[in-house]
């Protein structure tokens, strides 16, 4: 989720950090490189797809009148309990916060 949110927000230090964290955790290059195309690839579980869809909707709140469509929320709720959903929403919010702090100061990847 962190990587996808940071890609949407064009936050280079967060994208850089996300890629490095995923590699350190042993994530395959296919899974890392195809995050922007997660809907069209076989590399993500249904649970991961639900989390990514929720992350995209919450990150793009202003892009539509129904910020988080019922089908997106329902899919996430099918895979995660209330505590997990709260954690996911907090992670989405924190990632968006750091993306928005880095943008105005023009923080670039590799400079921190």
C-alpha positions as CSV (number, residue, x, y, z in Angstrom):
1,X,0.0,0.0,0.0
2,X,2.8,2.4,0.9
3,X,4.4,2.1,-2.5
4,X,1.2,2.4,-4.4
5,X,0.1,5.5,-2.5
6,X,3.5,7.1,-2.9
7,X,3.4,6.4,-6.6
8,X,0.0,8.1,-6.9
9,X,1.3,11.1,-5.0
10,X,4.6,11.2,-6.9
11,X,6.6,11.2,-3.7
12,X,10.1,10.2,-4.8
13,X,11.6,9.6,-1.3
14,X,8.6,7.5,-0.3
15,X,8.6,5.5,-3.5
16,X,12.4,5.0,-3.1
17,X,12.0,3.9,0.5
18,X,9.0,1.7,-0.3
19,X,11.0,-0.2,-3.0
20,X,13.9,-0.6,-0.7
21,X,11.8,-1.8,2.2
22,X,10.0,-4.4,-0.1
23,X,13.3,-5.6,-1.5
24,X,14.7,-6.0,2.1
25,X,11.6,-8.0,3.0
26,X,12.3,-10.3,0.1
27,X,9.5,-9.2,-2.2
28,X,10.1,-10.3,-5.8
29,X,10.9,-7.8,-8.5
30,X,7.7,-8.7,-10.4
31,X,5.6,-7.8,-7.4
32,X,7.4,-4.5,-6.8
33,X,7.6,-3.4,-10.4
34,X,4.0,-4.2,-11.2
35,X,2.3,-2.5,-8.3
36,X,0.9,0.2,-10.6
37,X,-0.7,-2.5,-12.7
38,X,-1.9,-4.7,-9.7
39,X,-5.4,-5.2,-11.3
40,X,-3.9,-6.7,-14.4
41,X,-1.3,-9.1,-12.9
42,X,-1.4,-12.4,-11.2
43,X,1.1,-11.5,-8.5
44,X,-1.3,-10.3,-5.8
45,X,-3.8,-12.1,-3.6
46,X,-7.5,-11.1,-3.3
47,X,-6.7,-9.7,0.2
48,X,-3.9,-7.6,-1.2
49,X,-6.1,-6.4,-4.1
50,X,-8.7,-5.3,-1.6
51,X,-6.2,-3.4,0.4
52,X,-4.7,-1.8,-2.7
53,X,-8.2,-0.7,-4.0
54,X,-9.0,0.8,-0.6
55,X,-5.6,2.6,-0.5
56,X,-6.2,4.1,-4.0
57,X,-9.7,5.2,-3.1
58,X,-8.7,6.8,0.2
59,X,-5.7,8.5,-1.5
60,X,-7.9,9.9,-4.3
61,X,-10.8,11.2,-2.2
62,X,-11.4,14.2,-4.3
63,X,-11.5,12.3,-7.6
64,X,-15.1,11.3,-7.3
65,X,-18.3,12.1,-5.3
66,X,-18.3,8.7,-3.6
67,X,-14.9,8.8,-2.1
68,X,-14.8,5.1,-1.2
69,X,-17.4,3.1,-3.2
70,X,-19.3,0.5,-1.3
71,X,-17.8,-2.3,-3.4
72,X,-14.3,-1.3,-2.5
73,X,-15.2,-1.0,1.2
74,X,-17.1,-4.3,1.1
75,X,-14.2,-6.1,-0.5
76,X,-11.9,-4.9,2.2
77,X,-14.3,-5.8,4.9
78,X,-14.6,-9.3,3.5
79,X,-10.9,-9.8,4.1
80,X,-10.2,-7.7,7.2
81,X,-11.8,-7.4,10.6
82,X,-12.6,-3.9,12.1
83,X,-9.2,-3.7,13.9
84,X,-7.3,-4.6,10.7
85,X,-9.4,-2.1,8.7
86,X,-8.6,0.6,11.3
87,X,-4.9,-0.2,11.0
88,X,-5.1,-0.1,7.2
89,X,-6.8,3.2,7.2
90,X,-4.2,4.6,9.6
91,X,-1.4,3.3,7.4
92,X,-3.0,4.9,4.4
93,X,-3.4,8.2,6.2
94,X,0.2,8.2,7.5
95,X,1.6,7.5,4.1
96,X,-0.4,10.3,2.6
97,X,0.8,12.6,5.3
98,X,4.4,11.9,4.6
99,X,3.8,12.2,0.9
100,X,2.2,15.7,1.5
101,X,5.1,16.8,3.7
102,X,7.7,15.8,1.2
103,X,6.1,17.5,-1.8
104,X,6.2,21.1,-0.6
105,X,9.8,20.9,0.5
106,X,10.8,19.2,-2.7
107,X,12.4,16.3,-0.9
108,X,14.0,14.0,-3.4
109,X,14.9,10.3,-3.3
110,X,18.3,9.5,-1.8
111,X,18.9,12.8,-0.1
112,X,17.8,11.8,3.4
